[in-house]
Structure formats: C-alpha cells, structure tokens
Amino acid sequence: MKPDRKRRVMAPGEALPVLWALAFAAFLLGAFFAVPYLPMVDMPQHAAQISIWQRLGNLGFPETQRFELNLRTPYLGAYALARALSGPLGVIAGLKLTVWLSIIGHWAAFDWLVRCTKHERWLGLLGLPMGMGYGFYYGFISFIGALPFALAAVSLALRHREAPTLASGSWLAAALSATLATHGFALGLSVLLVAPLLLRGQGSLLARGAPLLAPLALMVVWLMPGSSARAIGSTVWDPRFWELGSVPSLLLAASAADIAATVLGLIFLGFIGLSLGRPSREPERYLPIVGLLLGFCLFPLSFGGFTPLHPRFAAFLVPALLLVCEPRSEPSSALLPHCLVVATTAWLAMFSFRLHAFARETRPLRDFIAHAPAGLRIRPIVFERNSLVFPGLPALLHLSAYYVPEKAGTQGYSFAMYPTSVIRYIPAVVPSMDNGSEWRPDWFSAEAELADYDCFLVHSVNDRSLGLFGAHLAEVRLAFREDDWWAYFTSAADRQPRLSTRR
C-alpha cells in the first residue's frame, strides 16, 4: 500500500465530502461565537494566561510584576497564535478562533491521511467531530493545536519512506518540530506512529530516519536550557486495561459518562470498520496501534505530577487503524456517504443544543463578572464542578478565571504555578492555591486565607457561608448571589459597589 503522489483534479464525487465538511465547519464557527463560553474545562485558565501576557510590562497593572514570560516550553505554538489573534479580537474570541482553526486543521490532516492510505474519501469527514474529543472538552488548547501537525507528520512519513529526498525529509522534520513546539506529549505520540513507518521503505534507514533528529535537536537547543521539563510531582503507575471500553466516548466527549456521545462514537467506529479492507501485510504498520493501546492502558496515571495523560492516546487510535488495514478494492456501500453525513449532522446538532444550554447554565458567572468591580483578588471555591449539560465534564471548575481577562483581576488558582506554562510566576512568588486545592474546596481555611483575597466566589447548591467562614463570617458580606453562585467580599473590597443577590 503506497501513498498516491500524483497530482490530479478532484473528481466531483470526491469534492462532496470536502463541501460537507466545510459546511459543518462554517456552522461550527457560528456556534462558537453565538455563545459567551465554550464547554472546555481549562479554557478560562488559558484566557487568563493570554490576558496576563498582554499586560506584561504595563505599569498600569502592577500585579503583572509577579509573572514572567517563558518561551522555552513545548506549549508555545497555540499560545502564540491565540496571543496574536487576541489583539484585534479580544482574548476569549482569539482563543475561540484558535480552537476552531485547530479543529479544522485536524479535519484537513485526517482527510489527507485518508487519501494517503487510499481509504474511502468519505471517511475524511469524521476528522471534524473527532477533532472535538477528550482534548477539546478538557480545554487542552496546546494538545488539540498540535494534532494537525502530528497527523500531517504521519502522511508525510508515508510519502518520505516511498522516496526519501531532502524535500520530503525537510517537510517531515518541520511537521515533527511544529508538533514539539505546540505540545511535547503530542510529539511523543506522533513519533509512536511515524518511527515504525520509517523502518522499511526506499533508500537507506539513515535517509528515512533522519527527520526524527530534527525535534531532538530542537529540544536540545531550545528546551533543555530552560526549566520547563522539571517534574511537579510523583510518577504513579496504575495499569487499567478495563478503560479501553471508554475509547469510543473519548473520541467525541470527555468520558464514558456521556452516553449519547459514546453511542455516536460506536457508530463512527462501526462506519470505519465497515470501510476498511483486509489487514496489511507490512508488519511495521501494526506497531503504532499496539504501542497506542499499551500506552493507553499502561502509561503512568501521573507522570512527574502531570495527570492524566493516558486518555490522549485515544486521539491517535483511528489514524493508526487506517495504517493497519488495506483500502477496500470496492466501495463498502453506496449508503456509507449518506450515513456519515447523517451521523455527523446528529453530532453537530447535539453539540449545538448542548452549547446553548451551557450558555444558560453559565449565565450567573457572566452576570457576576459583568457587575463586579475590576482588579479583585478572587479565591474560587467550587463544590459542584460538573456541568449538568455535558455529562461527566467538570466544566465549572475553572470558570471563575474568566474574570481575569474581563476585569484585569487575579485569582488564587493559576496555571502560572506550573513550569511548562508560557506565563509563570517569578521564583519569589509562592502560589496561594496548589497541590490540587482547586479540586478540594474542603481545604479552604478562612483563618489562613482571608487576608489574601478580596472576593470568595463559591459554587454550591447550598448556603455554606457558616461552614466556610465560621468565626470570621462577620468579616465578609454576601455581595452577589445568582442560582448556585455566591460571591463574598472582604472588608478590603467593601468600598466597591454592591452587586445583586437574586436566585
């Protein structure tokens, strides 16, 4: 099975999947910008990072003196794009467009891989919904930004091994280096697919494998002189073969708790299975999928304190499946294109409906930010973090961080505490919320933390004021309440205007 290198005009039947994908992509862009926030767990923290980057060096914002710019990190690519787009569009809109471009890039790269492996062209349409899987919902901006480069590297490797040249090797090296510059772990997963393909082919092994040296060299001269690679915790091994059953859900959702997404994921996998031919006769093509499955089950649950990483293996399983199987000699069914369009339409309709429901769910937080004074130091205390709209997704965990770009304030928990972040605390700063305290609202101590903040933003279905503040209850006042969001101001912020309290 060799990739087709001939240039030719796209036949009308081949153009239809592209036209459908572009139509879905245009609708998705409109949906993104029709609501204030996307259901992405970490996106508020990324928005806070970008806004601080914008204000670095601005004497009008003295709090930015606690931060520094870290350019020696394998998380730079998507951040640089978002930073550039945030100038004309604003921080949140710039991030939305960055995410959308990453999803469109995923579709384009997946569609290219389908063509390179000569599978049925309509399968390329699935690159759009599968670009919004686990990584999207958890808001891993850099990871989903790296996926187009990683998938493109697989297609480039197929072409490079057929006829290794300086040009083909350079393109492959560039794709791998771009993957590294956007997300280091994504590079590792990409190499897991690319390296076995280069074991056999035309030319010498050295000529085929030379492009793999490019990201290694970039790592040595760019990353190693910095401090982004240091661990932030322990490594924990926890084999979990039973979690393979969650793979269909991870293609389209955050977890197997999302039954509707799981069913759609199984349907998509069924269409893919029906479209594939017999197993390949080239043994090296089996190594990527074996490595991915073992990685999903055996990769450390916590790797140097970073967790969890193993669900991200799922994003590469379908591309690996395309490598394992030969293309069919005859089309599987004339109904397949119609089924794929219907299934993708169902996915987009489900997402759009949920997205608007999520806008209603997050309205109280938007109201708080709109009416709150600027420059507050906020301590989030989130008891119920899961969205009621997107099952199994802790979408409310970091939502309060949107206050930072909107009102130029600060909040206790920040990605700036991590060595890999583009915006980091300077060494003299000690994070006020660390060791996973964002997940443990019960760790809050009014006695220890009252003086550090102006506002305590609580998400809880119950009134927890007495339990949270105890003997210090008289030192705070309820400044805002809407549905399950409660904002308490300290005396330091008491001079600010009062906010609404309504249910």
C-alpha positions in Angstrom: 0.0 0.0 0.0 1.8 3.1 -1.3 0.5 6.7 -1.0 -0.5 8.3 -4.2 1.9 11.1 -5.1 0.3 12.1 -8.4 -1.4 15.5 -8.7 -4.8 15.4 -10.2 -8.0 17.3 -10.4 -10.5 16.3 -7.7 -13.5 14.4 -9.1 -17.0 15.7 -8.4 -17.7 12.8 -6.1 -14.5 13.4 -4.2 -15.4 17.1 -3.7 -18.7 16.3 -1.9 -17.1 15.2 1.4 -15.0 18.4 1.4 -18.0 20.6 0.7 -19.9 18.9 3.5 -17.0 19.3 5.9 -16.7 23.0 5.1 -20.4 23.5 5.6 -20.2 21.8 9.0 -17.1 23.8 9.9 -18.8 27.1 9.0 -21.8 26.2 11.2 -19.4 25.2 14.0 -17.7 28.6 13.8 -21.1 30.4 14.1 -22.0 28.2 17.1 -18.7 29.0 18.8 -19.3 32.7 18.5 -23.0 32.6 19.3 -22.3 31.8 23.0 -20.0 33.5 25.5 -18.1 30.5 26.7 -17.2 27.1 25.3 -17.5 23.9 27.4 -13.8 23.5 27.8 -12.5 22.9 31.3 -9.1 24.6 31.1 -10.0 27.4 28.6 -10.7 30.0 31.3 -7.2 29.5 32.7 -5.7 29.8 29.2 -7.7 33.0 28.7 -6.2 34.3 32.0 -2.7 33.4 30.8 -3.1 35.2 27.5 -4.5 38.3 29.2 -1.6 38.5 31.6 0.8 38.1 28.6 -0.9 41.1 27.1 -0.4 43.2 30.2 3.2 42.2 31.0 5.3 45.3 31.3 2.3 47.6 31.6 2.9 49.8 34.6 -0.9 50.3 34.9 -1.2 46.7 36.0 1.3 46.3 38.9 0.1 42.7 39.6 1.8 41.5 36.4 5.2 42.0 38.1 4.6 38.6 39.7 4.7 36.9 36.3 7.3 36.2 33.7 7.2 35.1 30.1 8.5 31.5 29.4 9.3 30.9 25.8 11.3 27.7 26.4 8.2 25.5 26.7 6.7 22.9 24.4 3.3 24.6 24.7 4.1 27.7 22.8 2.6 27.2 19.3 -1.2 27.6 20.1 -0.4 30.3 22.7 1.5 32.4 20.1 -1.5 32.1 17.7 -4.0 33.0 20.4 -1.9 35.9 21.6 -1.7 37.3 18.0 -5.5 36.9 17.5 -6.3 38.4 20.9 -5.0 41.8 19.8 -7.8 42.5 17.3 -10.4 40.1 18.6 -10.1 40.1 22.3 -8.8 37.3 24.5 -11.8 35.0 24.6 -12.6 35.5 20.9 -9.0 34.9 19.9 -8.9 31.7 21.9 -12.2 30.5 20.3 -10.8 31.1 16.8 -7.6 29.3 17.7 -9.6 26.3 18.9 -11.7 26.4 15.7 -8.6 26.5 13.5 -7.2 23.6 15.4 -10.4 21.6 14.7 -10.4 22.5 11.0 -6.7 21.6 10.9 -7.5 18.2 12.4 -10.1 17.6 9.8 -7.7 18.6 7.0 -4.8 16.4 8.3 -7.1 13.4 8.9 -8.6 13.8 5.4 -5.1 13.9 4.0 -4.2 10.7 5.8 -7.3 9.0 4.5 -6.2 10.0 1.0 -2.6 8.9 1.5 -3.7 5.5 2.7 -6.3 5.3 -0.2 -9.3 4.6 2.0 -12.7 5.8 1.1 -12.7 9.5 0.9 -15.9 10.0 2.9 -14.1 8.8 6.0 -12.2 12.1 6.0 -15.4 13.8 7.1 -15.0 12.1 10.5 -11.9 14.2 11.1 -14.2 17.1 12.1 -16.1 15.5 15.0 -13.1 13.5 16.2 -11.2 16.9 16.4 -13.6 17.6 19.4 -12.9 14.7 21.7 -11.4 14.4 25.1 -8.7 17.0 24.5 -11.3 19.6 23.3 -13.6 19.2 26.3 -10.9 19.4 28.8 -9.6 22.5 27.1 -6.1 21.2 26.3 -5.5 24.1 23.9 -1.9 23.2 23.1 -2.7 19.5 22.6 -5.5 20.0 20.1 -3.4 22.6 18.4 -0.6 20.0 17.9 -2.9 17.3 16.5 -2.9 18.7 12.9 0.9 18.8 12.8 1.1 15.3 14.3 -1.3 13.8 11.8 0.3 15.6 8.9 3.6 14.0 10.0 2.1 10.6 9.5 1.1 11.4 6.0 4.5 12.9 5.3 6.2 9.8 6.7 4.3 7.6 4.3 5.5 9.7 1.4 9.0 10.1 2.7 9.5 6.4 3.1 8.4 5.8 -0.5 11.1 8.1 -2.0 13.3 9.8 0.6 14.6 13.2 -0.6 15.8 16.3 1.0 12.5 18.0 0.4 10.3 15.1 1.8 12.6 14.8 4.8 12.5 18.5 5.4 8.7 18.6 5.4 8.5 15.7 7.8 11.1 17.3 10.1 9.2 20.6 10.0 5.9 18.8 10.9 7.5 17.0 13.8 9.2 20.2 15.1 6.0 22.1 14.9 4.3 19.3 16.9 7.0 19.7 19.6 6.7 23.5 19.6 3.0 23.1 20.3 2.8 20.1 22.6 5.6 17.9 23.8 3.5 14.9 24.6 1.8 15.1 21.3 5.2 14.8 19.7 5.8 11.5 21.6 2.5 10.1 20.3 3.3 11.3 16.8 6.7 9.6 16.8 5.0 6.4 18.0 3.2 6.4 14.6 5.9 7.8 12.4 9.0 5.9 13.5 7.7 2.4 12.7 6.7 3.5 9.2 10.3 4.5 8.5 11.7 1.1 9.4 11.1 -0.1 5.9 10.9 1.7 2.5 13.1 3.0 -0.2 16.6 4.3 0.4 18.7 3.7 3.5 17.4 3.6 7.0 19.5 6.6 7.8 17.9 8.6 5.0 14.4 7.6 6.1 15.0 8.2 9.8 17.0 11.5 9.6 13.9 13.7 10.0 13.4 12.2 13.5 16.6 14.0 14.6 15.1 17.5 13.9 12.8 17.6 17.0 15.5 16.1 19.1 17.9 18.8 18.0 15.2 21.4 18.7 14.7 20.0 22.1 18.4 20.2 22.9 19.0 23.8 21.8 15.6 25.2 22.8 14.0 23.4 25.7 16.8 21.9 27.7 18.4 25.3 28.5 15.1 26.2 30.2 13.3 24.8 33.2 10.1 23.6 31.7 11.0 19.9 31.9 11.1 19.7 35.7 8.6 17.5 37.5 5.9 18.9 39.7 5.0 15.7 41.5 5.4 12.0 41.6 5.0 9.3 38.9 2.2 6.8 39.7 1.8 3.5 37.8 -1.7 2.1 37.6 -2.5 -0.3 34.8 -6.1 0.0 33.6 -6.9 -2.4 30.7 -10.7 -2.1 31.5 -10.6 1.5 30.4 -10.3 0.5 26.8 -14.1 0.4 26.8 -14.1 4.2 27.2 -12.3 4.8 23.9 -15.5 5.4 21.8 -16.6 8.1 24.2 -13.2 9.8 24.3 -13.4 10.3 20.5 -16.3 12.7 21.0 -16.6 13.5 24.7 -14.8 13.8 28.0 -15.7 10.5 29.5 -17.9 7.4 29.2 -20.5 9.2 31.4 -21.7 10.9 28.2 -23.9 8.1 26.9 -25.1 9.9 23.8 -21.5 10.7 22.7 -20.5 7.1 23.5 -23.2 5.8 21.2 -22.2 8.1 18.4 -18.6 7.1 18.9 -19.5 3.5 18.5 -21.5 4.3 15.3 -18.5 6.2 13.9 -16.2 3.3 14.7 -18.7 1.0 13.0 -18.6 3.0 9.8 -14.8 3.0 9.9 -14.7 -0.8 10.4 -17.1 -1.4 7.5 -14.9 0.8 5.3 -11.6 -0.9 5.9 -10.1 -3.7 3.9 -8.0 -6.7 4.9 -5.2 -6.4 7.4 -1.9 -5.1 6.0 0.9 -7.4 5.1 3.5 -5.0 6.3 4.4 -5.8 9.9 5.6 -2.3 10.8 2.1 -0.9 10.4 0.9 -2.9 13.4 3.5 -1.3 15.8 1.7 2.1 16.1 -1.7 0.7 17.2 0.0 -1.8 19.5 2.0 1.0 21.1 -1.0 3.2 21.5 -3.1 0.5 23.1 -0.4 -0.4 25.5 0.2 3.3 26.2 -3.5 3.9 26.9 -3.5 1.0 29.4 0.0 1.2 30.9 1.2 4.8 30.7 1.6 6.3 34.3 -1.6 7.6 35.7 0.5 10.5 37.0 3.8 11.3 35.1 6.0 13.7 37.1 2.9 15.2 38.6 1.1 15.7 35.3 -2.2 13.8 35.1 -4.0 12.3 33.4 -2.2 11.8 30.1 -3.3 8.3 29.0 -6.7 9.3 27.6 -4.9 11.4 24.9 -3.7 8.2 23.3 -7.2 7.7 22.1 -6.9 10.6 19.6 -4.4 8.6 17.5 -6.1 5.2 17.6 -8.3 5.8 14.5 -5.3 7.1 12.4 -3.4 4.0 13.5 -6.3 1.9 12.4 -6.1 3.4 8.9 -2.5 2.3 8.8 -3.2 -1.3 9.9 -5.7 -2.0 7.2 -5.5 -2.0 3.4 -8.1 0.0 1.4 -11.1 -1.9 0.1 -10.9 -3.0 -3.5 -14.6 -2.0 -3.9 -16.6 0.7 -2.0 -18.2 -0.8 1.1 -21.7 0.5 0.4 -23.4 3.2 -1.6 -25.2 4.2 1.6 -22.0 4.9 3.5 -21.7 8.6 2.5 -25.3 9.3 3.5 -24.8 7.5 6.8 -21.7 9.5 7.5 -23.4 12.8 6.7 -26.4 11.9 8.9 -24.2 10.8 11.8 -22.1 14.0 11.6 -25.2 16.1 11.4 -26.6 14.4 14.5 -23.3 15.0 16.3 -23.3 18.7 15.4 -27.0 19.1 16.3 -26.3 17.5 19.7 -23.4 19.7 20.4 -25.2 22.9 19.3 -28.2 22.1 21.5 -25.9 21.5 24.5 -23.8 24.5 23.8 -26.8 26.9 24.1 -27.9 25.1 27.3 -24.4 25.6 28.6 -24.8 29.3 27.9 -27.8 29.3 30.2 -26.0 27.2 32.8 -23.1 29.7 33.0 -25.2 32.9 32.9 -24.8 33.6 36.7 -21.0 33.6 36.3 -21.3 36.0 33.4 -23.6 38.3 35.4 -21.1 38.3 38.3 -18.2 39.3 36.0 -20.3 41.9 34.3 -21.2 43.7 37.5 -18.2 43.0 39.6 -15.6 45.8 40.1 -12.2 45.5 38.4 -9.0 44.3 39.9 -10.3 42.0 42.6 -8.3 39.1 44.0 -10.6 36.1 43.7 -10.5 32.8 45.5 -12.7 30.2 43.8 -14.4 27.6 45.9 -16.2 25.1 43.7 -18.2 22.3 45.3 -20.2 21.2 42.4 -17.9 21.3 39.4 -19.6 19.1 36.8 -21.8 20.6 34.1 -25.4 19.4 34.0 -25.4 19.8 30.3 -22.2 17.9 29.3 -22.2 14.7 31.3 -19.0 13.9 33.2 -17.4 17.2 32.4 -16.1 19.4 35.3 -16.7 22.5 33.1 -17.4 24.8 36.1 -14.1 24.1 37.9 -12.1 27.0 36.4 -14.9 29.1 35.1 -14.2 31.9 37.5 -10.8 32.5 35.8 -12.7 34.4 33.0 -12.8 37.3 35.5 -9.0 37.8 34.9 -9.2 38.8 31.1 -12.6 40.5 31.6 -11.8 42.7 34.6 -7.9 42.6 34.9 -8.0 40.9 38.3 -6.2 37.9 39.7 -7.4 34.6 41.1 -5.9 32.2 43.6 -5.5 29.1 41.3 -3.5 29.8 38.2 -1.6 27.8 35.6 1.3 30.2 36.3 2.4 27.9 39.0 3.5 25.2 36.5 7.0 25.1 35.0 5.7 24.4 31.5 3.3 27.4 31.3 4.0 30.2 28.9 3.2 32.7 31.7 4.8 31.7 35.0 5.1 33.1 38.5 8.5 34.6 39.1 10.6 32.4 41.5 9.8 34.7 44.5 6.0 34.1 44.3 4.5 31.2 46.3 1.2 30.0 44.8 -1.7 30.5 47.2 -3.6 27.5 45.8 -1.5 24.5 45.0 -1.3 20.7 45.5 -4.7 20.2 43.8 -6.6 22.5 46.1 -8.8 23.6 43.2 -10.4 20.1 43.4 -10.7 20.2 47.2 -13.0 23.0 48.3 -13.0 21.5 51.8 -9.3 22.5 52.1 -10.3 26.2 52.3 -9.3 27.9 55.5 -10.8 31.3 56.3 -8.3 31.8 59.1 -5.3 31.3 56.7 -6.7 32.8 53.5 -9.0 35.6 54.4 -6.3 38.3 54.1 -5.1 37.1 50.7 -8.3 37.8 48.7 -10.9 40.4 48.1 -13.6 38.0 47.0 -14.5 34.4 47.6 -16.5 33.0 44.7 -18.4 29.9 45.7 -20.4 27.5 43.6 -22.7 25.4 45.7 -26.3 24.3 45.7 -26.4 25.0 49.5 -25.5 28.0 51.6 -22.1 27.2 53.0 -21.2 30.6 54.5 -21.1 29.4 58.1 -19.1 26.3 57.3 -16.6 28.2 55.2 -16.1 31.3 57.3 -17.1 30.2 60.8 -16.0 32.8 63.3 -14.8 35.1 60.5 -18.3 35.3 59.0 -18.7 38.9 60.2 -15.6 39.9 58.1 -17.3 39.1 54.8 -20.5 40.1 53.2 -22.6 38.4 50.5 -22.1 40.7 47.5 -23.7 38.5 44.8 -25.9 35.5 44.5 -27.5 34.0 41.4 -28.6 30.4 41.3 -25.8 28.4 42.8 -23.1 31.1 42.6 -22.3 33.1 45.8 -19.7 35.9 46.0 -18.5 37.1 49.3 -16.5 40.4 49.6 -14.0 41.0 52.3 -13.5 44.4 54.0 -10.8 45.2 51.6 -13.3 45.2 48.8 -16.2 46.6 50.8 -15.8 50.0 49.4 -16.8 48.7 46.0 -20.4 48.9 44.7 -22.8 46.2 45.9 -23.8 43.5 43.5 -27.2 41.9 43.1 -28.3 38.9 45.2 -31.0 37.0 43.4 -32.0 33.4 42.8 
